[in-house]
Every structure is written in C-alpha cells, then in structure tokens.
Amino acid sequence: MDINEFIVQVAIAEHHVFAEQIVTEMAESAKARGTGIAKRSPEYVANKMKEGKAVIAFHKDGSWAGFCYIETWSHGQFVANSGLIVSPEYRKAGLAHAIKEHVFELSRKLYPKAKIFGLTTGLAVMKINSDLGYEPVTYSELTQDEEFWKGCQSCVNFEILKMKERKNCMCTAMLYDPATQKHDAAKKFAEELQRKPKLYERFMRIKQRLVVKPKPKTGLKSLLFLLTLLFHK
C-alpha cells in the first residue's frame, strides 16, 4: 500500500456522513495511546467540513481513510491543525504526512499571517511538523486563549499542566511563524529526529521525570542540553 492509492482533499458539506466515524476513531486512538484529546462532537466536525476548514482522505475504493481540521485562536492570530487521524487499516502508508501537508497549505491560504502551532508527544508528528517548517518552542509562545487550553482538560496529563501553570507539560510545543520563516533550522531538526530517534526518546523520558519531579536549577538546562544534542553530533 502506498500514498498513490489515496485521495486527499478539502472536505465539503456532503462529507458529514463520515463525522461519526471520525470522532469515534479519534477517541479510540487517544485511548490506545494513553493520552487525551480535545473532544469534538460529530456536529462540530461536520461544521468544519461545511466551512471548508478540514481535510479528508479516502482510499481509492471510496472508504474513509483520514482527517484533520483547522481551528483558530486569539482572534485569528494563531491556527492549530487539530484532530489528525488515520484509519488503522491505512497507517504506515505516509497518509498522515500527506494530510498534514494538505491542511497546512490550506491554513496558509486561509490565514496567511497566522502562526500555526501544535502540541504533541509523538516522534512521527514532530517529524512531520519539522518537515513543514515548525520549530520547538516554549509554551509561552503559543496562544493564551483560554478556550484552547480548556481542550486539554480531557488529557490524562491535565493535572500536570495545571501544576506547571501552563508553562510546561508532557507535550512538545511546535510553532510555524510566517514572519520568521526559520525553515532551514526546522528541516535540520527534522533530519536529526530521523537520524537520532533514540536520543529523542531519551529526551522525552528525562522530560517526563523533570516535569513530574522538577529540579528548578537543573531541569531546564538539562532539557535544553538534550535539544542541543538533537542538532549536533
């Protein structure tokens, strides 16, 4: 199975018939990962389709294969490409990357001046984001819109986020800023993630320990040191 077997397109109102299947798979996938998501109703997803603010993928046989939608925060200053999901039977075919790229291009078209951001614990999503020009950032550089952060309440790590006063958590924050366009640095980060996956895994394990049991004087320095290692031999 390869990417040529799929059609990736901007969703339209008629695709609302897949909304129930999409939100069900989102919930099941989050449960399997042991993480939380900003829960959305089928009606919410269907409305994103109607507004032209979503991307949907189909296998050539017509079956639903994947989905992602656009949300805006802070009066359009920030955009998030949310709810990325691929049907289990179609994973490992490069479809997540294709959907992410398509929804990223749609976001740039609809909101050319907005900063596009995401929070993730997954190496694969970090790699995709880096390929698109995202860079790791601190939580303070993300939207401070309360409605966005309310979406974290369904995550198993929400209490950690509250304890840290939204300054840190288990997710890595990533941001694409069209004003700076640090694409070369982002691509280098993507290459290092690909080349040194075990170092990234070590970074996440240490981050988890520091977030749960922080060491004020050394914790941040340790994280920055590990990120530096991701960029240099």
Secondary structure per residue as TSV (DSSP state, phi and psi in degrees):
chain	resnum	aa	ss	phi	psi
A	1	M	-	360.0	132.2
A	2	D	-	-137.3	174.7
A	3	I	G	-63.3	-22.9
A	4	N	G	-69.6	-9.7
A	5	E	G	-86.7	1.6
A	6	F	E	-121.5	153.6
A	7	I	E	-113.9	122.8
A	8	V	E	-114.6	125.0
A	9	Q	E	-149.3	165.6
A	10	V	E	-68.8	130.6
A	11	A	-	-69.1	151.5
A	12	I	-	-125.3	169.8
A	13	A	G	-55.8	-36.0
A	14	E	G	-65.2	-16.6
A	15	H	G	-78.8	1.6
A	16	H	G	-58.3	-21.6
A	17	V	G	-65.5	-15.1
A	18	F	G	-96.7	-3.0
A	19	A	H	-59.6	-44.0
A	20	E	H	-62.5	-44.2
A	21	Q	H	-62.6	-39.0
A	22	I	H	-65.6	-50.4
A	23	V	H	-67.3	-32.1
A	24	T	H	-64.6	-44.0
A	25	E	H	-68.7	-35.5
A	26	M	H	-58.4	-47.4
A	27	A	H	-65.9	-42.0
A	28	E	H	-65.3	-39.7
A	29	S	H	-66.1	-43.0
A	30	A	H	-63.3	-39.9
A	31	K	H	-62.5	-42.3
A	32	A	H	-65.5	-33.9
A	33	R	H	-79.9	-16.8
A	34	G	T	76.5	26.6
A	35	T	-	-123.2	175.7
A	36	G	-	-111.4	167.9
A	37	I	-	-138.7	163.2
A	38	A	-	-75.7	104.2
A	39	K	-	-67.1	132.7
A	40	R	-	-124.2	145.7
A	41	S	-	-84.8	161.5
A	42	P	H	-58.0	-33.7
A	43	E	H	-66.1	-38.8
A	44	Y	H	-63.9	-46.6
A	45	V	H	-63.5	-41.9
A	46	A	H	-62.9	-35.6
A	47	N	H	-69.0	-35.4
A	48	K	H	-62.6	-38.0
A	49	M	H	-63.2	-45.5
A	50	K	H	-61.8	-36.9
A	51	E	H	-78.6	-8.5
A	52	G	T	74.5	27.6
A	53	K	-	-115.3	41.9
A	54	A	E	-153.3	157.5
A	55	V	E	-123.7	136.0
A	56	I	E	-129.0	149.5
A	57	A	E	-125.8	144.8
A	58	F	E	-130.8	146.5
A	59	H	E	-74.6	159.5
A	60	K	T	-62.1	-16.8
A	61	D	T	-85.1	0.4
A	62	G	S	97.3	-6.1
A	63	S	-	-78.4	147.7
A	64	W	E	-65.3	138.8
A	65	A	E	-125.6	-29.9
A	66	G	E	-172.0	169.8
A	67	F	E	-163.5	154.8
A	68	C	E	-163.1	149.2
A	69	Y	E	-134.5	166.3
A	70	I	E	-106.3	135.0
A	71	E	E	-126.2	149.1
A	72	T	E	-119.9	147.1
A	73	W	E	-138.7	160.9
A	74	S	T	53.5	49.7
A	75	H	T	56.4	40.4
A	76	G	T	85.0	3.0
A	77	Q	T	-75.3	-25.7
A	78	F	E	-126.1	144.0
A	79	V	E	-128.1	138.5
A	80	A	E	-120.6	134.5
A	81	N	E	-94.0	101.5
A	82	S	E	-108.0	162.6
A	83	G	E	66.9	28.0
A	84	L	E	-60.0	124.2
A	85	I	E	-147.1	139.7
A	86	V	E	-124.2	134.5
A	87	S	-	-57.4	133.8
A	88	P	G	-49.7	-37.4
A	89	E	G	-71.2	-12.7
A	90	Y	G	-115.5	15.8
A	91	R	T	-78.9	162.6
A	92	K	T	72.6	19.2
A	93	A	S	-114.5	6.6
A	94	G	S	83.8	11.0
A	95	L	H	-71.1	-37.7
A	96	A	H	-58.8	-42.8
A	97	H	H	-63.8	-42.7
A	98	A	H	-64.3	-41.9
A	99	I	H	-65.8	-45.9
A	100	K	H	-59.7	-42.7
A	101	E	H	-64.2	-40.9
A	102	H	H	-67.1	-44.4
A	103	V	H	-71.6	-29.9
A	104	F	H	-64.3	-45.9
A	105	E	H	-63.7	-38.3
A	106	L	H	-65.1	-41.1
A	107	S	H	-62.5	-42.6
A	108	R	H	-65.0	-33.1
A	109	K	H	-72.6	-43.9
A	110	L	H	-77.8	-33.9
A	111	Y	-	-134.6	70.2
A	112	P	T	-61.9	-24.2
A	113	K	T	-99.6	-3.8
A	114	A	S	-79.1	150.3
A	115	K	E	-84.5	133.2
A	116	I	E	-106.5	128.4
A	117	F	E	-136.8	168.0
A	118	G	E	-160.4	158.2
A	119	L	E	-121.2	129.3
A	120	T	E	-150.3	152.5
A	121	T	-	-109.1	-1.9
A	122	G	-	-97.4	133.4
A	123	L	H	-61.5	-41.7
A	124	A	H	-61.1	-44.0
A	125	V	H	-69.2	-37.6
A	126	M	H	-60.5	-40.5
A	127	K	H	-64.5	-44.5
A	128	I	H	-62.0	-47.3
A	129	N	H	-60.0	-42.5
A	130	S	H	-64.3	-38.6
A	131	D	H	-58.6	-32.4
A	132	L	H	-86.6	-6.9
A	133	G	T	108.9	5.1
A	134	Y	-	-72.3	153.8
A	135	E	E	-130.2	150.1
A	136	P	E	-64.8	136.8
A	137	V	E	-138.9	172.1
A	138	T	-	-81.3	160.2
A	139	Y	G	-62.7	-27.0
A	140	S	G	-65.9	-17.6
A	141	E	G	-88.7	-3.5
A	142	L	S	-89.9	174.0
A	143	T	-	-59.6	144.5
A	144	Q	-	-104.2	14.9
A	145	D	-	-61.8	122.3
A	146	E	H	-60.8	-32.9
A	147	E	H	-63.9	-35.8
A	148	F	H	-64.6	-47.9
A	149	W	H	-69.2	-23.1
A	150	K	H	-62.6	-27.0
A	151	G	G	-65.3	-18.7
A	152	C	G	-79.7	-8.2
A	153	Q	G	-62.7	-24.9
A	154	S	G	-86.4	-0.6
A	155	C	S	-83.5	145.8
A	156	V	T	-66.1	-17.6
A	157	N	T	-100.5	13.8
A	158	F	H	-59.7	-37.7
A	159	E	H	-64.1	-33.9
A	160	I	H	-66.5	-43.0
A	161	L	H	-58.9	-43.1
A	162	K	H	-65.8	-43.5
A	163	M	H	-59.8	-35.2
A	164	K	T	-88.0	6.3
A	165	E	T	54.3	38.6
A	166	R	T	62.1	23.4
A	167	K	S	-95.8	-15.9
A	168	N	-	-167.9	158.8
A	169	C	-	-168.3	-165.1
A	170	M	S	-74.5	-25.4
A	171	C	S	-76.8	150.5
A	172	T	E	-95.6	127.3
A	173	A	E	-84.6	135.1
A	174	M	E	-133.9	145.1
A	175	L	E	-142.0	137.2
A	176	Y	E	-109.1	118.4
A	177	D	-	-112.7	109.4
A	178	P	T	-64.4	-18.0
A	179	A	T	-77.4	-28.1
A	180	T	T	-101.2	-37.4
A	181	Q	-	51.1	55.5
A	182	K	-	-85.3	58.1
A	183	H	H	-68.1	-34.7
A	184	D	H	-63.6	-43.1
A	185	A	H	-65.3	-39.9
A	186	A	H	-65.3	-41.2
A	187	K	H	-65.2	-37.3
A	188	K	H	-64.9	-40.2
A	189	F	H	-62.0	-40.8
A	190	A	H	-62.7	-41.9
A	191	E	H	-63.7	-38.9
A	192	E	H	-70.4	-34.7
A	193	L	H	-62.1	-39.6
A	194	Q	H	-69.8	-38.5
A	195	R	H	-81.6	-28.8
A	196	K	-	-127.9	57.0
A	197	P	H	-61.4	-32.6
A	198	K	H	-69.4	-32.6
A	199	L	H	-68.2	-38.8
A	200	Y	H	-62.4	-43.3
A	201	E	H	-60.9	-38.4
A	202	R	H	-65.0	-41.9
A	203	F	H	-57.5	-44.6
A	204	M	H	-67.7	-36.7
A	205	R	H	-65.9	-43.7
A	206	I	H	-67.9	-39.1
A	207	K	H	-59.8	-42.4
A	208	Q	H	-59.7	-44.5
A	209	R	H	-65.2	-40.5
A	210	L	H	-71.7	-34.6
A	211	V	H	-69.3	-42.8
A	212	V	H	-74.4	-41.5
A	213	K	S	-128.1	77.2
A	214	P	-	-67.5	148.6
A	215	K	-	-117.8	100.1
A	216	P	T	-48.0	-42.4
A	217	K	T	-84.4	-24.5
A	218	T	T	-116.3	-19.4
A	219	G	H	-58.7	-53.4
A	220	L	H	-65.0	-39.2
A	221	K	H	-61.7	-38.9
A	222	S	H	-64.9	-42.2
A	223	L	H	-64.9	-43.9
A	224	L	H	-64.9	-36.6
A	225	F	H	-62.8	-43.0
A	226	L	H	-67.5	-38.0
A	227	L	H	-63.4	-37.0
A	228	T	H	-62.0	-40.5
A	229	L	H	-62.4	-30.7
A	230	L	H	-65.2	-25.4
A	231	F	H	-95.5	-17.9
A	232	H	-	-130.3	149.1
A	233	K	-	-71.5	360.0
